[in-house]
């Protein structure tokens, strides 16, 4: 089932802007609609790899990826 939830990205976590009535520890899949264009630096493969690594690290620290043991990023 698809349910659209608006959220704000803050300190490495997505915070819903309103209650979403999901049971605790429900795994969800996010599709992010960015309100801006990325700077050209983000298109550089090494920069993009560093950004993805930092994002995954923060997600693990905030328990957003507790059910994912290994994440692989491919270009």
Backbone bond lengths (Angstrom), bond angles and torsions (degrees), N, CA, C in turn:
res aa  C-N    CA-C-N  psi(-1)  N-CA   C-N-CA  omega(-1)  CA-C   N-CA-C  phi
1 X - - - 1.441 - - 1.525 108.62 -
2 X 1.300 116.63 135.84 1.454 121.85 176.84 1.515 109.97 -96.97
3 X 1.321 115.89 135.64 1.451 122.00 176.28 1.518 106.79 -139.24
4 X 1.307 117.22 123.35 1.457 121.60 -179.04 1.530 109.14 -83.36
5 X 1.345 115.60 125.36 1.457 121.52 -179.69 1.525 107.84 -130.12
6 X 1.315 117.31 122.60 1.455 120.38 175.29 1.520 108.35 -83.05
7 X 1.342 114.94 139.93 1.456 120.17 -178.07 1.519 109.25 -144.93
8 X 1.320 114.84 163.67 1.459 122.47 176.49 1.521 107.73 -116.04
9 X 1.324 116.36 133.53 1.461 121.46 177.51 1.521 108.05 -86.43
10 X 1.333 117.59 120.22 1.461 121.91 -177.06 1.517 110.22 -147.33
11 X 1.322 117.11 129.28 1.465 122.73 178.07 1.524 112.89 51.74
12 X 1.327 116.45 40.83 1.453 120.56 175.05 1.515 115.34 81.74
13 X 1.335 117.87 10.46 1.460 120.19 -179.57 1.525 110.69 -137.77
14 X 1.331 116.10 150.64 1.454 121.67 175.34 1.523 107.76 -91.11
15 X 1.338 116.78 120.86 1.455 122.75 -178.74 1.528 108.29 -108.48
16 X 1.341 118.53 117.40 1.470 120.05 179.57 1.533 110.34 -59.54
17 X 1.337 116.02 141.45 1.460 120.89 179.11 1.519 112.36 -78.77
18 X 1.318 117.47 -15.58 1.456 122.46 177.05 1.526 107.75 -148.43
19 X 1.337 117.75 162.20 1.471 119.38 179.53 1.529 110.92 -56.95
20 X 1.332 116.81 140.37 1.467 119.71 -178.30 1.520 112.47 -114.40
21 X 1.323 118.07 2.01 1.471 123.14 173.10 1.527 113.94 51.47
22 X 1.309 116.91 45.35 1.464 121.42 175.90 1.524 108.66 -107.27
23 X 1.322 117.56 145.03 1.468 119.40 174.82 1.529 110.47 -63.22
24 X 1.329 116.35 151.22 1.461 121.06 177.71 1.522 110.43 -55.01
25 X 1.313 116.17 143.94 1.467 124.95 177.44 1.518 114.02 66.10
26 X 1.329 117.76 19.55 1.453 120.71 175.32 1.524 109.02 -71.27
27 X 1.318 117.11 127.06 1.457 121.19 177.76 1.522 108.87 -82.18
28 X 1.325 116.42 132.80 1.463 121.82 179.95 1.516 109.56 -127.75
29 X 1.302 116.92 163.27 1.460 122.95 175.23 1.521 107.27 -114.89
30 X 1.331 116.72 128.02 1.454 121.16 -177.83 1.521 111.28 -101.66
31 X 1.316 115.42 138.59 1.461 122.40 169.69 1.523 104.66 -119.69
32 X 1.315 117.44 118.90 1.456 121.54 -173.35 1.524 110.46 -99.40
33 X 1.313 115.69 124.09 1.458 122.67 175.93 1.527 106.50 -101.29
34 X 1.326 116.77 101.09 1.458 121.02 -175.44 1.526 110.93 -75.67
35 X 1.327 116.51 133.58 1.465 120.36 -178.95 1.527 113.40 -83.12
36 X 1.322 118.05 7.54 1.465 121.26 -177.09 1.522 109.51 -149.93
37 X 1.296 116.16 166.21 1.466 121.92 176.30 1.524 108.96 -89.73
38 X 1.324 116.03 146.33 1.458 120.23 175.82 1.520 111.14 -74.17
39 X 1.297 114.21 147.78 1.461 122.26 172.64 1.534 108.09 -65.20
40 X 1.306 118.13 152.42 1.465 121.97 179.68 1.526 112.17 -57.41
41 X 1.345 118.55 -29.71 1.463 120.81 179.72 1.527 111.46 -59.24
42 X 1.316 117.45 -31.44 1.454 121.28 -178.09 1.523 110.92 -71.25
43 X 1.314 117.23 -21.11 1.458 120.54 179.61 1.520 112.33 -78.30
44 X 1.323 117.30 -16.01 1.448 121.94 176.25 1.533 108.92 -65.81
45 X 1.342 119.03 127.02 1.468 121.20 -175.79 1.523 114.46 -55.90
46 X 1.316 118.79 -39.98 1.465 120.83 -179.63 1.528 111.39 -68.51
47 X 1.338 116.46 -40.27 1.464 120.40 177.85 1.518 109.95 -65.60
48 X 1.324 116.49 -43.74 1.462 121.04 179.55 1.532 110.17 -61.85
49 X 1.331 116.98 -41.13 1.465 121.19 178.63 1.527 110.30 -62.18
50 X 1.325 117.48 -42.33 1.463 121.56 178.97 1.529 111.22 -64.55
51 X 1.324 117.03 -40.48 1.467 121.21 179.55 1.523 110.27 -64.35
52 X 1.331 116.99 -45.58 1.460 120.96 179.83 1.525 110.05 -63.31
53 X 1.317 117.85 -42.00 1.459 121.53 178.48 1.529 110.50 -60.20
54 X 1.325 117.15 -46.38 1.467 121.44 179.27 1.530 110.84 -62.95
55 X 1.317 117.18 -42.17 1.466 120.99 178.65 1.527 111.07 -61.68
56 X 1.324 117.48 -47.10 1.461 120.57 179.13 1.525 111.45 -62.54
57 X 1.328 117.03 -39.27 1.461 120.82 177.72 1.518 110.65 -61.65
58 X 1.331 116.84 -46.83 1.469 120.35 179.20 1.527 111.87 -64.93
59 X 1.321 116.89 -38.32 1.465 119.85 179.14 1.530 110.19 -63.94
60 X 1.320 116.94 -40.49 1.469 119.99 177.76 1.528 110.45 -64.99
61 X 1.320 117.51 -39.53 1.460 121.39 -179.44 1.523 112.56 -67.12
62 X 1.331 117.12 -28.47 1.463 120.57 -179.43 1.524 111.54 -98.54
63 X 1.323 117.67 13.99 1.464 124.24 176.60 1.523 113.67 63.70
64 X 1.326 118.43 21.27 1.452 120.06 177.14 1.519 111.75 -76.98
65 X 1.328 116.60 -17.66 1.463 119.90 -177.07 1.522 111.00 -122.35
66 X 1.323 118.32 36.15 1.463 120.34 -176.70 1.524 112.44 -64.20
67 X 1.333 117.51 -24.65 1.461 120.15 -178.38 1.525 112.29 -93.42
68 X 1.313 117.36 -3.89 1.459 120.71 179.96 1.520 107.85 -105.38
69 X 1.319 116.70 117.68 1.461 120.95 -176.26 1.514 112.62 -87.15
70 X 1.321 117.00 -28.51 1.454 119.93 -176.93 1.528 107.49 -149.10
71 X 1.310 116.12 127.11 1.470 120.08 177.41 1.512 108.52 -113.39
72 X 1.308 116.36 131.68 1.454 121.85 178.63 1.510 108.38 -114.68
73 X 1.316 116.38 130.65 1.456 121.67 179.15 1.506 107.50 -113.37
74 X 1.317 116.26 123.81 1.450 119.79 177.13 1.516 109.74 -119.56
75 X 1.285 116.18 146.58 1.470 121.82 -179.53 1.501 109.21 -86.10
